[in-house]
Amino acid sequence: MDAVGKPDEDFEIWPENDVSLGIFLRCTTQFLYRRNGDREQICGISYPGLESILRIHKLDNQADIFEDIRAMELAILVKINES
C-alpha cells in the first residue's frame, strides 16, 4: 500500500462478491472501538448499524450478505490488530 492507503496493484472483485463488498464499504462508519492500554483497538462492526444499512438498501439476500461481511470483518480484525 502507498501512503494514502491505495493498493500497490490492481485487483479483481468477483461479481458474486460485489454487493457484499459494497455494503461492507458502507459500514466504515460502523466500526466499534475499545481502549486497549494506551491505544484504541477496533473490535468489530456494529451489527445494528449493519442491519440498518441492509434494510435501507432493501436487499433480498441479507442473511448471505451478513455472513460475507462477518468473514471480511474477521479478516480485517486479524490484520489490523496484528500490530
Helices and strands as residue ranges (DSSP letters): G 15-17, H 18-26, G 28-30, E 31-36, E 39-45, H 47-57, H 62-80
